[in-house]
Structures are given as C-alpha cells and as structure tokens.
Amino acid sequence: MSAIVLLILVTVLYAGYNVFVKAATDSALDTATSTILATIALQATALMVSFCFAAMLLFKGDAQLSPGNTSLAWAATAGLCIGIGEIAYFYLFRGSASDPGMAASVAIPVVVSGALAISVVAGLVFFKESLNTGQILGLLLALAGVGTLAFSSVR
C-alpha cells in the first residue's frame, strides 16, 4: 500500500473515531451519570481488532511480534494518553450541569489541530525532524483556521 493511500486511510479512520465518539456521547441516555462504559466499549473493540490483526500476522507466519521492551513501554504510555483522552473527550462532548458540552464542529478541529501543533513541536524537539517553508506555512494556516473557528464560536 502506498504511503499516500495509507495516510488517507488513517485520516479517514481518525475522523471516524472523532465523529463516532461524539455520536456515542449524544446517544447516551440522559439518566447516565457517566459515559465510561462507552469508553470501555471503544477500547475493547480496538483491542479485539488488534488481536485479530495479530492473529492474521501469526497465521501468515511472516511476523516478529515482539518490538522490544522500550517500544512496549512507549506504546503503553501512548495507551495511557489515549485512554485518559477518550474519557475526557466524552466529558467534553457531554458537558456537565453547568456546561452544555461542546459541539463537534468546534471540539474536533481544535483537538486535532492542537494535537497537530504539539506533534510538530515533538517532531522537532524529540525526533530532530525538520520543516520546510511550505510545511511551516501549512501549519500556521491550519492553526489560524482552527483558531478562527474556535474563537468565533465562543458566546
């Protein structure tokens, strides 16, 4: 699979993740005091998909599944971030008694663009990556656009 096709697939799947978290939150019963079971369902489904993919790789017989302890530690740290992030995401959309929650059309772009900015900084600082002028311009335009979207929705 070419890198661009894979990039498009990952983008569409992450967009689906964002949209379906919002849909799960909106469809939660008003009597529910927490959406934690929706978060658990999300994680359990992701785990099942990963197990099925690992089984497929093992069945093919051409995979070394152990990436090493350091890689597993970083993956577990990423899992910690996404687990806490998912719980917070559900609450962001759900709101509280004093806050009605945030619209998907604002929250998702802000979260995704914020993650984009943090990821670019992490790439520069921790992974010693570099940006060209076009990438810097694209990043600034994306942040300006999402900033406009976020601040124009504040009442």
Stockholm file with secondary structure:
# STOCKHOLM 1.0

chainA/1-155         MSAIVLLILVTVLYAGYNVFVKAATDSALDTATSTILATIALQATALMVSFCFAAMLLFKGDAQLSPGNTSLAWAATAGLCIGIGEIAYFYLFRGSASDPGMAASVAIPVVVSGALAISVVAGLVFFKESLNTGQILGLLLALAGVGTLAFSSVR
#=GR chainA/1-155 SS CCHHHHHHHHHHHHHHHHHHHHHHHHTSCTTCSCCHHHHHHHHHHHHHHHHHHHHHHHHHTCCCCCCCHHHHHHHHHHHHHHHHHHHHHHHHHHCBTTBCCCCHHHHHHHHHHHHHHHHHHHHHHTSCCCCCHHHHHHHHHHHHHHHHHHHHTCC
#=GC SS_cons         CCHHHHHHHHHHHHHHHHHHHHHHHHTSCTTCSCCHHHHHHHHHHHHHHHHHHHHHHHHHTCCCCCCCHHHHHHHHHHHHHHHHHHHHHHHHHHCBTTBCCCCHHHHHHHHHHHHHHHHHHHHHHTSCCCCCHHHHHHHHHHHHHHHHHHHHTCC
//
